[in-house]
Amino acid sequence: MGDILITDDERDIRELIGDILEDEGFTTRLAANSDQCMAEIAKETPALMILDIWLKDSNMDGIDILKTVKRDYPEVPIVIISGHGNIEIAVAAIKQGAYDFIEKPFNIDQLMVVIRRAMETSRLRRENVELKRGESAPADMLGDSAAFRAMKAQLDKVTKSNGRVMLTGPAGAGKEIAARYIHANSNRAGAPFVTINSASVEPDHMEEALFGRESAGKGVEKGLLEQANGGIIYLDEVAEMPMGTQAKMLRVLVDQSFQRVGGTEKVQVDLRFISSTNRDLPKLIEQGLFRQELFHRLNVVPIDVPSLEERREDIPTLAEYFIAQLNKAQGLPLRELAEDARALLQTMLWPGNVRQLKNVVERVLILGEGNHPIGAKELPNSDEAPATEGRIVLSGGLATLPLREARELFEREYLLTQINRFGGNISRTASFVGMERSALHRKLKSLGVATANKAGARVAYVEEGA
């Protein structure tokens, strides 16, 4: 549950409050001045603070302590008490982030109502922090394809720096996993990783979500930038950010400060920015839909996250990882992949990339029966006509061609698929299709199929005129 730190320069008052709370089952610590208070906080962060405004023989008064604690430990609720209470002090304390204000002499029942409510707030805040830290645990980066290794090498180079990174790649390719990998291996790994998806927040609420709000009734409501202070803010789908917000974000990148909506004071933050997009930002800049200055500030280190098509070799590894993950999280069967299923997964179309692969694996595990290996027949294969026992149904285009042209087209597409499945490795492709390496080279040349390096991987393509 956590303990309560009571700071008051009057010994009788702090001991009285401590005794009352101990009788109610709470654990307490006592401090007589600001030095003792800050020492206790440094020793262990309390779940809640009860803090007197006026502290004799102290280097800091209650408001100074309040400001410091809310800056360094924003999740800790602080209840202010004072024998000199008036509306101005109460408003000042609430504006600085105090949870509530109680005037001496206080009513014990009133005090307990406030304490219980504040402790519940503390519990929820701590759970929220733990959830965020759990989400930002070291991200699983799985794969051995050339494209994946090239991307991971770039990620490893930027983890220890404070440089801004722009992750590009198609939807579902794993850009957020890459961002979390940077965070987990950076000097900010123990600090928050906070995500804002620009496409999922209503444009009218974007500034409140980012910068927070100040109002007389509700006090200070921290935005995502403030919650991420000291850590990493991940701007997902940054291309969807409204133009007005883009201008204010540019100022944050320059000054590392901002004003809350409705506020007048500048809030200073220490943040590292990682952003991502699946859109062509230079084209959006030309169309006047994205600010060029913001692009240049965010695009310090551009890293491309490859699509699943560019890393087909990794598909069985990823599928097996998802099987184990779904077994642990949902209790779904822990099944192996049969060889025909592994081969089919590597040849299917994946417009939804890694996200789509996970969904397919989950669907198969939910709908399947028993713990036998997953076979090819259990996998959806929407890019081809359905198969029947011992034969396939030809697509309309292939069925209308003469045999020689149909065979040539089939061989070209089949070999293109197999070469890309094996990451451009001709020896492994030849072994799988049952041909000598030299014979495969001759066949590829006759079909007009060539290989080249793309995004760090070797891929096959059809030469022009073939």
C-alpha positions as CSV (number, residue, x, y, z in Angstrom):
1,M,0.0,0.0,0.0
2,G,2.9,2.4,0.6
3,D,3.5,4.8,3.5
4,I,2.5,8.4,4.3
5,L,5.1,11.0,5.0
6,I,3.9,13.7,7.5
7,T,5.9,17.0,7.5
8,D,5.0,19.6,10.1
9,D,7.3,21.8,12.3
10,E,4.9,21.3,15.3
11,R,5.8,18.0,17.0
12,D,2.4,17.5,18.6
13,I,0.6,18.0,15.3
14,R,2.7,15.5,13.3
15,E,2.6,12.9,16.0
16,L,-1.1,13.3,16.4
17,I,-1.7,12.8,12.7
18,G,0.7,9.9,12.7
19,D,-1.0,8.2,15.6
20,I,-4.5,8.6,14.0
21,L,-3.3,7.1,10.7
22,E,-1.4,4.3,12.5
23,D,-4.7,3.4,14.3
24,E,-6.4,3.3,10.9
25,G,-3.8,0.8,9.6
26,F,-1.6,3.1,7.7
27,T,2.3,3.2,7.9
28,T,3.7,6.6,8.5
29,R,7.0,8.5,8.6
30,L,7.5,11.9,10.3
31,A,9.7,14.9,9.4
32,A,10.1,18.2,11.3
33,N,11.6,20.4,8.5
34,S,12.4,20.5,4.8
35,D,15.8,18.8,5.1
36,Q,14.3,15.8,6.9
37,C,11.4,15.7,4.5
38,M,13.6,15.6,1.4
39,A,15.9,13.0,3.0
40,E,13.0,10.8,3.7
41,I,11.7,11.1,0.1
42,A,15.2,10.3,-1.2
43,K,15.3,7.2,1.0
44,E,12.0,5.9,-0.3
45,T,9.2,7.6,-2.3
46,P,6.1,7.8,-0.1
47,A,2.6,6.8,-1.4
48,L,1.2,10.1,0.0
49,M,2.5,13.3,1.7
50,I,0.8,15.5,4.3
51,L,2.7,18.8,4.2
52,D,2.5,21.9,6.3
53,I,2.8,25.2,4.4
54,W,4.8,27.1,7.1
55,L,7.9,25.3,8.3
56,K,10.1,27.0,10.9
57,D,13.9,26.6,10.7
58,S,13.7,25.2,7.2
59,N,15.5,26.0,3.9
60,M,12.2,25.5,2.0
61,D,8.6,26.2,2.8
62,G,5.7,23.9,2.0
63,I,5.1,25.4,-1.5
64,D,8.8,25.0,-2.4
65,I,8.7,21.3,-1.3
66,L,5.4,20.9,-3.2
67,K,7.0,22.2,-6.4
68,T,10.1,20.1,-6.1
69,V,8.1,16.9,-5.4
70,K,5.6,17.4,-8.1
71,R,8.5,17.9,-10.6
72,D,10.5,14.9,-9.5
73,Y,7.7,12.5,-8.2
74,P,4.5,13.6,-10.1
75,E,2.6,10.5,-9.1
76,V,2.8,11.3,-5.3
77,P,-0.4,13.1,-4.1
78,I,0.2,15.9,-1.6
79,V,-2.3,17.1,1.0
80,I,-1.5,20.6,2.3
81,I,-2.3,21.6,5.9
82,S,-1.9,25.1,7.5
83,G,-3.1,27.0,10.5
84,H,-2.9,30.2,8.5
85,G,-5.1,28.9,5.7
86,N,-7.0,31.2,3.4
87,I,-8.3,31.0,-0.1
88,E,-5.2,32.5,-1.7
89,I,-2.9,29.9,-0.1
90,A,-5.3,27.1,-1.0
91,V,-5.5,28.3,-4.7
92,A,-1.7,28.6,-4.8
93,A,-1.2,25.1,-3.5
94,I,-3.8,23.5,-5.8
95,K,-2.2,25.4,-8.8
96,Q,1.1,23.9,-7.9
97,G,-0.3,20.4,-8.0
98,A,-1.5,19.8,-4.4
99,Y,-4.2,17.1,-4.1
100,D,-6.2,18.9,-1.5
101,F,-6.0,21.6,1.2
102,I,-7.0,21.2,4.9
103,E,-7.1,24.0,7.4
104,K,-6.0,23.6,11.1
105,P,-7.5,22.9,13.4
106,F,-8.8,20.0,11.3
107,N,-11.7,17.6,11.8
108,I,-10.4,14.1,12.1
109,D,-13.3,12.6,10.1
110,Q,-12.7,15.2,7.3
111,L,-9.0,14.4,7.4
112,M,-9.6,10.6,7.0
113,V,-12.0,11.1,4.1
114,V,-9.3,13.2,2.3
115,I,-6.5,10.7,3.2
116,R,-8.4,7.6,2.0
117,R,-9.3,9.3,-1.3
118,A,-5.7,10.5,-1.8
119,M,-4.4,7.0,-1.1
120,E,-6.7,5.5,-3.7
121,T,-5.5,8.1,-6.2
122,S,-1.9,7.2,-5.2
123,R,-2.6,3.5,-5.8
124,L,-4.1,4.1,-9.2
125,R,-1.2,6.4,-10.2
126,R,1.4,3.8,-9.2
127,E,-0.4,1.1,-11.1
128,N,-0.5,3.3,-14.1
129,V,3.3,3.9,-13.8
130,E,3.9,0.2,-13.4
131,L,1.8,-0.5,-16.5
132,K,3.8,2.0,-18.5
133,R,7.0,0.5,-17.3
134,G,5.8,-2.9,-18.1
135,E,4.9,-1.9,-21.6
136,S,8.4,-0.5,-22.0
137,A,10.2,-3.6,-20.9
138,P,12.9,-4.7,-23.3
139,A,11.2,-5.2,-26.6
140,D,11.6,-8.6,-28.3
141,M,13.5,-8.0,-31.6
142,L,13.4,-11.3,-33.4
143,G,14.9,-12.2,-36.8
144,D,18.0,-13.2,-38.7
145,S,17.2,-11.9,-42.2
146,A,19.6,-9.5,-43.8
147,A,17.0,-6.7,-43.8
148,F,16.3,-7.2,-40.1
149,R,20.0,-7.3,-39.1
150,A,20.6,-4.1,-41.1
151,M,17.8,-2.3,-39.2
152,K,18.8,-3.7,-35.8
153,A,22.4,-2.5,-36.4
154,Q,21.1,1.0,-37.0
155,L,18.9,0.9,-33.8
156,D,21.9,-0.2,-31.8
157,K,23.9,2.8,-33.0
158,V,21.3,5.3,-31.7
159,T,20.3,3.7,-28.4
160,K,22.9,5.5,-26.2
161,S,22.6,8.9,-27.9
162,N,19.9,11.5,-27.3
163,G,19.3,12.0,-31.1
164,R,15.8,12.2,-32.5
165,V,14.9,9.2,-34.6
166,M,12.3,9.0,-37.4
167,L,11.1,5.4,-38.0
168,T,9.5,4.8,-41.4
169,G,7.8,1.8,-42.8
170,P,4.4,0.3,-43.6
171,A,1.6,-0.2,-41.1
172,G,2.1,-3.2,-38.9
173,A,5.8,-3.6,-39.6
174,G,6.9,-3.1,-36.0
175,K,7.8,0.6,-35.7
176,E,6.7,0.8,-32.1
177,I,8.6,-2.3,-31.2
178,A,11.7,-0.7,-32.7
179,A,11.0,2.5,-30.6
180,R,10.6,0.5,-27.5
181,Y,13.9,-1.3,-28.2
182,I,15.7,2.0,-28.4
183,H,14.2,3.0,-25.1
184,A,14.9,-0.3,-23.3
185,N,18.6,-0.1,-24.3
186,S,19.1,3.6,-23.8
187,N,20.3,5.7,-20.8
188,R,16.6,6.5,-20.2
189,A,15.4,2.9,-19.8
190,G,14.3,3.5,-16.2
191,A,12.3,6.6,-17.2
192,P,8.8,6.6,-18.8
193,F,8.1,5.6,-22.4
194,V,4.9,7.5,-23.4
195,T,3.1,7.0,-26.7
196,I,0.8,9.3,-28.4
197,N,-0.9,8.1,-31.6
198,S,-1.7,11.2,-33.6
199,A,-4.3,9.4,-35.7
200,S,-6.3,8.3,-32.7
201,V,-6.6,11.6,-30.8
202,E,-9.3,14.1,-31.9
203,P,-7.7,17.2,-33.4
204,D,-9.5,19.4,-30.9
205,H,-8.1,17.5,-28.0
206,M,-4.6,17.0,-29.3
207,E,-3.1,20.0,-27.4
208,E,-4.7,19.1,-24.1
209,A,-3.4,15.5,-24.5
210,L,0.1,16.7,-25.2
211,F,0.5,19.8,-23.0
212,G,-2.1,19.2,-20.3
213,R,-4.5,21.8,-18.9
214,E,-4.8,24.3,-16.0
215,S,-8.2,25.4,-14.6
216,A,-9.4,27.0,-11.4
217,G,-11.8,24.1,-10.8
218,K,-9.7,21.1,-11.6
219,G,-6.2,22.5,-10.9
220,V,-3.4,21.0,-13.0
221,E,-3.9,18.1,-15.3
222,K,-0.6,16.9,-16.7
223,G,-0.3,16.1,-20.4
224,L,1.7,13.3,-22.0
225,L,4.8,15.4,-22.5
226,E,4.9,16.1,-18.7
227,Q,4.2,12.5,-17.9
228,A,7.2,11.5,-20.1
229,N,9.6,13.9,-18.4
230,G,13.0,12.4,-18.2
231,G,12.1,9.7,-20.7
232,I,11.0,9.2,-24.2
233,I,7.9,10.5,-26.0
234,Y,6.9,8.4,-29.0
235,L,5.0,10.3,-31.7
236,D,3.2,7.5,-33.6
237,E,1.8,8.4,-37.0
238,V,3.2,11.9,-36.7
239,A,1.9,12.8,-40.1
240,E,-1.6,13.0,-38.7
241,M,-0.8,15.8,-36.2
242,P,-2.8,19.0,-36.8
243,M,-0.9,21.9,-38.3
244,G,-1.5,24.1,-35.3
245,T,-0.1,21.5,-32.9
246,Q,2.9,21.0,-35.2
247,A,3.9,24.7,-34.7
248,K,3.7,24.3,-30.9
249,M,5.6,21.0,-31.0
250,L,8.3,22.7,-33.0
251,R,8.7,25.2,-30.0
252,V,9.0,22.2,-27.6
253,L,11.7,20.7,-29.7
254,V,13.6,24.0,-29.6
255,D,13.2,25.0,-26.0
256,Q,12.2,21.7,-24.2
257,S,9.4,23.8,-22.6
258,F,5.7,24.6,-23.2
259,Q,2.6,26.0,-21.6
260,R,-0.4,24.0,-20.5
261,V,-3.7,24.8,-22.1
262,G,-5.2,27.6,-19.9
263,G,-1.9,28.1,-18.1
264,T,0.6,31.0,-18.1
265,E,3.8,29.4,-16.6
266,K,6.3,27.6,-18.8
267,V,6.8,23.9,-18.0
268,Q,10.4,22.7,-18.5
269,V,10.9,19.1,-19.6
270,D,13.8,16.8,-20.5
271,L,12.6,14.5,-23.3
272,R,14.0,12.4,-26.2
273,F,11.7,12.3,-29.2
274,I,11.1,9.2,-31.4
275,S,8.5,9.5,-34.2
276,S,7.1,7.2,-36.8
277,T,5.1,7.4,-40.0
278,N,4.0,5.2,-42.9
279,R,3.4,8.2,-45.1
280,D,5.6,10.2,-47.5
281,L,6.4,13.2,-45.4
282,P,8.4,15.1,-48.1
283,K,5.3,14.8,-50.3
284,L,3.1,16.1,-47.5
285,I,5.4,19.0,-47.1
286,E,5.0,19.9,-50.8
287,Q,1.2,19.7,-50.3
288,G,1.4,22.1,-47.3
289,L,0.2,19.4,-44.9
290,F,3.3,19.0,-42.8
291,R,5.8,21.6,-41.5
292,Q,9.2,21.4,-43.1
293,E,10.9,22.7,-40.0
294,L,9.3,20.1,-37.8
295,F,10.3,17.3,-40.3
296,H,14.0,18.4,-40.1
297,R,13.9,18.6,-36.3
298,L,12.4,15.1,-36.0
299,N,14.2,13.4,-38.9
300,V,17.8,13.6,-37.4
301,V,18.3,9.8,-37.7
302,P,16.0,8.2,-40.3
303,I,15.6,4.4,-39.9
304,D,13.5,2.3,-42.2
305,V,11.6,-0.6,-40.6
306,P,11.4,-3.4,-43.3
307,S,8.1,-4.9,-44.3
308,L,7.4,-8.6,-43.7
309,E,7.9,-9.2,-47.4
310,E,11.5,-7.9,-47.1
311,R,12.2,-10.4,-44.3
312,R,10.4,-13.6,-45.3
313,E,13.1,-15.7,-43.7
314,D,12.0,-14.4,-40.3
315,I,8.3,-15.5,-40.6
316,P,8.6,-19.0,-39.0
317,T,10.6,-17.5,-36.1
318,L,8.0,-14.8,-35.6
319,A,5.1,-17.2,-35.9
320,E,6.6,-19.5,-33.3
321,Y,7.2,-16.6,-31.0
322,F,3.5,-15.5,-31.3
323,I,2.4,-19.1,-30.5
324,A,4.4,-19.1,-27.3
325,Q,3.3,-15.6,-26.4
326,L,-0.4,-16.5,-26.9
327,N,0.0,-19.7,-24.9
328,K,1.4,-17.7,-22.0
329,A,-1.0,-14.8,-22.2
330,Q,-4.3,-16.5,-23.2
331,G,-3.7,-20.2,-22.6
332,L,-4.0,-21.1,-26.3
333,P,-2.5,-24.4,-27.4
334,L,1.3,-24.5,-27.6
335,R,1.5,-26.1,-31.1
336,E,4.4,-26.6,-33.5
337,L,4.5,-25.5,-37.1
338,A,4.6,-28.3,-39.7
339,E,7.0,-27.9,-42.6
340,D,4.3,-27.3,-45.1
341,A,2.8,-24.6,-42.9
342,R,6.2,-22.9,-42.5
343,A,6.7,-22.9,-46.3
344,L,3.2,-21.5,-47.0
345,L,3.6,-18.8,-44.4
346,Q,6.7,-17.6,-46.2
347,T,5.0,-17.5,-49.6
348,M,1.8,-15.8,-48.5
349,L,1.0,-12.1,-49.1
350,W,1.3,-10.0,-45.9
351,P,-0.1,-6.4,-46.6
352,G,-0.6,-6.1,-42.8
353,N,2.9,-7.2,-42.1
354,V,3.9,-8.5,-38.6
355,R,0.6,-7.4,-37.1
356,Q,-1.3,-9.5,-39.7
357,L,0.9,-12.5,-39.0
358,K,0.1,-12.4,-35.3
359,N,-3.6,-12.2,-36.1
360,V,-3.4,-15.2,-38.4
361,V,-1.5,-17.3,-35.8
362,E,-4.1,-16.3,-33.1
363,R,-7.0,-17.2,-35.4
364,V,-5.5,-20.6,-36.2
365,L,-4.9,-21.4,-32.5
366,I,-8.4,-20.3,-31.5
367,L,-10.2,-22.3,-34.3
368,G,-7.9,-25.3,-34.3
369,E,-8.4,-28.5,-32.3
370,G,-5.8,-30.6,-30.4
371,N,-2.1,-30.0,-30.0
372,H,-0.9,-31.6,-33.2
373,P,1.4,-29.5,-35.4
374,I,-0.2,-26.7,-37.5
375,G,-0.5,-27.8,-41.1
376,A,-0.8,-25.7,-44.3
377,K,-4.5,-26.6,-44.6
378,E,-5.3,-24.6,-41.4
379,L,-3.8,-21.4,-42.8
380,P,-5.8,-18.8,-44.7
381,N,-4.4,-18.2,-48.2
382,S,-6.5,-15.4,-49.6
383,D,-4.1,-14.6,-52.5
384,E,-4.8,-17.9,-54.3
385,A,-7.9,-19.8,-55.2
386,P,-8.9,-22.6,-52.7
387,A,-7.1,-25.9,-53.1
388,T,-8.9,-29.3,-53.2
389,E,-7.3,-32.7,-52.6
390,G,-4.5,-33.3,-55.0
391,R,-5.1,-30.2,-57.2
392,I,-5.4,-26.4,-57.3
393,V,-8.0,-24.3,-59.0
394,L,-6.3,-22.0,-61.6
395,S,-7.0,-18.3,-61.5
396,G,-8.9,-16.9,-64.5
397,G,-5.8,-15.2,-66.1
398,L,-3.5,-18.3,-65.9
399,A,-6.3,-20.6,-67.2
400,T,-6.7,-18.6,-70.4
401,L,-3.0,-18.8,-71.4
402,P,-1.4,-21.4,-73.7
403,L,0.5,-24.1,-71.8
404,R,4.0,-22.8,-72.6
405,E,3.2,-19.2,-71.5
406,A,1.3,-20.4,-68.5
407,R,4.2,-22.7,-67.5
408,E,6.7,-19.9,-67.9
409,L,4.6,-17.5,-65.9
410,F,4.1,-20.1,-63.2
411,E,7.9,-20.9,-63.0
412,R,8.9,-17.2,-62.9
413,E,6.4,-16.4,-60.0
414,Y,7.2,-19.7,-58.2
415,L,11.0,-19.1,-58.3
416,L,10.6,-15.4,-57.4
417,T,8.6,-16.4,-54.4
418,Q,11.1,-19.1,-53.3
419,I,14.2,-16.9,-53.7
420,N,12.6,-14.1,-51.7
421,R,11.5,-16.6,-49.1
422,F,15.1,-17.6,-48.6
423,G,16.4,-14.0,-48.5
424,G,18.0,-14.2,-52.0
425,N,20.1,-17.2,-51.1
426,I,20.4,-19.2,-54.4
427,S,22.0,-22.3,-52.7
428,R,19.1,-22.7,-50.3
429,T,16.5,-22.0,-53.0
430,A,18.1,-24.7,-55.3
431,S,18.1,-27.2,-52.4
432,F,14.4,-26.6,-51.7
433,V,13.2,-26.7,-55.3
434,G,15.3,-29.7,-56.1
435,M,17.6,-28.3,-58.7
436,E,21.4,-28.0,-59.1
437,R,22.6,-24.5,-58.4
438,S,24.0,-24.1,-61.9
439,A,20.7,-25.3,-63.4
440,L,18.8,-22.9,-61.3
441,H,21.0,-20.0,-62.5
442,R,20.3,-21.0,-66.1
443,K,16.6,-21.2,-65.5
444,L,16.5,-17.8,-63.8
445,K,18.4,-16.2,-66.7
446,S,16.0,-17.7,-69.2
447,L,13.0,-16.4,-67.2
448,G,14.5,-12.9,-66.9
449,V,14.8,-13.1,-63.1
450,A,17.7,-11.2,-61.4
451,T,18.7,-10.5,-57.8
452,A,19.9,-7.3,-56.2
453,N,20.4,-5.8,-52.7
454,K,17.4,-3.8,-51.4
455,A,17.1,-2.4,-47.8
456,G,20.0,-4.5,-46.7
457,A,18.5,-7.8,-48.1
458,R,19.0,-9.6,-51.4
459,V,15.7,-9.8,-53.3
460,A,14.7,-11.3,-56.7
461,Y,12.9,-9.3,-59.4
462,V,11.9,-9.6,-63.0
463,E,14.2,-7.7,-65.4
464,E,12.5,-5.2,-67.8
465,G,11.5,-6.8,-71.1
466,A,11.4,-10.3,-69.6
